[in-house]
Amino acid sequence: MTRIVITGCTNGIGRSMAETLAASDNHLIMAVRDVKRGHELRHTLTRANPAAQIDVVECNLASRGSVDTCADRILRRFGTLDVLVNNAGTMLRQPRLAESGYELTFATNHLGPFQLTNRLLPALTHDNTARIVVVASTTHYQADMDFSNLTNVDNYSMMRAYSRSKLANVMFANALARRCADTNVRVNSLHPGSIATNILPSKSLLWRTIGRTAALLGIMKPAHLGAATPLYLALDDHAADLQGAYLDEHQIPQTCAAQASSVKLQERLWDLSATATGSSEEPNG
Ligand SMILES: NC(=O)c1ccc[n+]([C@@H]2O[C@H](COP(=O)([O-])OP(=O)(O)OC[C@H]3O[C@@H](n4cnc5c(N)ncnc54)[C@H](OP(=O)(O)O)[C@@H]3O)[C@@H](O)[C@H]2O)c1
């Protein structure tokens, strides 16, 4: 039995992953922002798969306290883990700062997963091979990790903030893969494809229309296709030896953006993230 933590299972790609995993012999731990919806989903999944082993843990990735509590609960209740999928993500129309003072998309999509991963790493470091999967995006190719601009929302652009957070995802995965090189832990990132989910801001008529039109034209694919690559990295034997790879939606390794490959930039981001989240200890350090 494989014990898997997935963040953001209440919608889209994460929910599709949860549906697939519930139907197989895995122990699924759903780390969700909205626990009520998490329990409703658990109920739906266990009704369809009575033997499924599913737990729900609250986790708001935008809140340092919530991430810490979530990690504490998982470590206390479950001990060891085999897979962590950092799937949850957001795209925000309105500029906002998180309680940490960082731009909210960056805080949710990068700082929260950084903190959760570092907290759960001891549970993933054991005799068997463990895997950490980071759901990033091709938008990271267009992004710039403008370090001087992470704590203000002047001249905010939704796509710029989102792409930057996805660049941070790939940088983090690469930096962690390097740190885990001599361990049992494999760390990889991916682009899931253009998938029709709730990630486009639904309150905006423009984005709603773009999303619906793209889905109708087949430009945006259904959620189960978006789940294919994270599931491949999480469980497939063919992915067992991948370390520090960035996969496209066809499960093919691709060269990531130059900034994502830069060790210097990765380390700068790591230091900043460790300070922002209080995750000062190095893995295995
Ligand atoms: N869809 C695409 O075309 C596409 C393309 C490239 C990459 N991605 C990536 O794929 C991942 C999944 O996105 P999706 O498309 O499936 O979007 P989605 O349908 O909007 O699902 C996002 C999930 O993340 C959760 N989430 C949002 N903010 C959170 C927070 N502060 N704390 C904890 N969970 C939070 C949401 O929870 P709630 O239900 O509570 O809102 C939801 O379960 C994201 O990392 C996204 O960047 C998507």
The ligand as a MOL file (V3000), in Angstrom:
LIG
                    3D

  0  0  0     0  0            999 V3000
M  V30 BEGIN CTAB
M  V30 COUNTS 48 52 0 0 0
M  V30 BEGIN ATOM
M  V30 1 N -5.6820 23.8790 -15.3660 0
M  V30 2 C -4.6130 24.1110 -16.1140 0
M  V30 3 O -4.6910 24.3210 -17.3420 0
M  V30 4 C -3.2420 24.0940 -15.4740 0
M  V30 5 C -2.1190 24.3160 -16.3050 0
M  V30 6 C -0.8700 24.3040 -15.7180 0
M  V30 7 C -0.7330 24.0810 -14.3610 0
M  V30 8 N -1.8370 23.8940 -13.5840 0 CHG=1
M  V30 9 C -1.6340 23.6550 -12.1430 0
M  V30 10 O -2.4000 22.5410 -11.7410 0
M  V30 11 C -2.6470 22.6170 -10.3370 0
M  V30 12 C -4.1050 22.2900 -10.0560 0
M  V30 13 O -4.9150 23.3220 -10.6010 0
M  V30 14 P -6.3260 23.0750 -11.2790 0
M  V30 15 O -6.2080 23.5110 -12.6880 0
M  V30 16 O -6.8310 21.7160 -10.9660 0 CHG=-1
M  V30 17 O -7.1760 24.2170 -10.5370 0
M  V30 18 P -8.4850 24.1930 -9.6290 0
M  V30 19 O -9.5730 23.4070 -10.2700 0
M  V30 20 O -8.7480 25.6240 -9.3190 0
M  V30 21 O -8.0130 23.4240 -8.3120 0
M  V30 22 C -7.0700 24.0340 -7.4700 0
M  V30 23 C -7.0740 23.3550 -6.1160 0
M  V30 24 O -6.1480 24.0650 -5.2870 0
M  V30 25 C -6.7920 24.3970 -4.0890 0
M  V30 26 N -6.2890 25.6310 -3.4630 0
M  V30 27 C -6.3510 26.8990 -3.9350 0
M  V30 28 N -5.8600 27.7480 -3.0330 0
M  V30 29 C -5.5080 27.0190 -1.9520 0
M  V30 30 C -4.9580 27.3290 -0.6860 0
M  V30 31 N -4.7080 28.5830 -0.2860 0
M  V30 32 N -4.6900 26.3110 0.1660 0
M  V30 33 C -4.9650 25.0230 -0.1710 0
M  V30 34 N -5.5020 24.6790 -1.3470 0
M  V30 35 C -5.7760 25.6630 -2.2250 0
M  V30 36 C -8.2550 24.5710 -4.4650 0
M  V30 37 O -9.0470 24.4760 -3.2810 0
M  V30 38 P -10.5260 25.1340 -3.2040 0
M  V30 39 O -11.4420 24.0890 -3.7830 0
M  V30 40 O -10.7220 25.3520 -1.7450 0
M  V30 41 O -10.5020 26.4010 -4.0000 0
M  V30 42 C -8.4360 23.4110 -5.4260 0
M  V30 43 O -8.6880 22.2090 -4.7450 0
M  V30 44 C -2.2330 24.0290 -9.9220 0
M  V30 45 O -0.9710 23.9880 -9.2920 0
M  V30 46 C -2.1260 24.7750 -11.2430 0
M  V30 47 O -1.2020 25.8340 -11.1750 0
M  V30 48 C -3.0930 23.9000 -14.1020 0
M  V30 END ATOM
M  V30 BEGIN BOND
M  V30 1 1 1 2
M  V30 2 2 2 3
M  V30 3 1 2 4
M  V30 4 1 4 5
M  V30 5 2 4 48
M  V30 6 2 5 6
M  V30 7 1 6 7
M  V30 8 2 7 8
M  V30 9 1 8 9
M  V30 10 1 8 48
M  V30 11 1 9 10
M  V30 12 1 9 46
M  V30 13 1 10 11
M  V30 14 1 11 12
M  V30 15 1 11 44
M  V30 16 1 12 13
M  V30 17 1 13 14
M  V30 18 2 14 15
M  V30 19 1 14 16
M  V30 20 1 14 17
M  V30 21 1 17 18
M  V30 22 2 18 19
M  V30 23 1 18 20
M  V30 24 1 18 21
M  V30 25 1 21 22
M  V30 26 1 22 23
M  V30 27 1 23 24
M  V30 28 1 23 42
M  V30 29 1 24 25
M  V30 30 1 25 26
M  V30 31 1 25 36
M  V30 32 1 26 27
M  V30 33 1 26 35
M  V30 34 2 27 28
M  V30 35 1 28 29
M  V30 36 1 29 30
M  V30 37 2 29 35
M  V30 38 1 30 31
M  V30 39 2 30 32
M  V30 40 1 32 33
M  V30 41 2 33 34
M  V30 42 1 34 35
M  V30 43 1 36 37
M  V30 44 1 36 42
M  V30 45 1 37 38
M  V30 46 2 38 39
M  V30 47 1 38 40
M  V30 48 1 38 41
M  V30 49 1 42 43
M  V30 50 1 44 45
M  V30 51 1 44 46
M  V30 52 1 46 47
M  V30 END BOND
M  V30 END CTAB
M  END
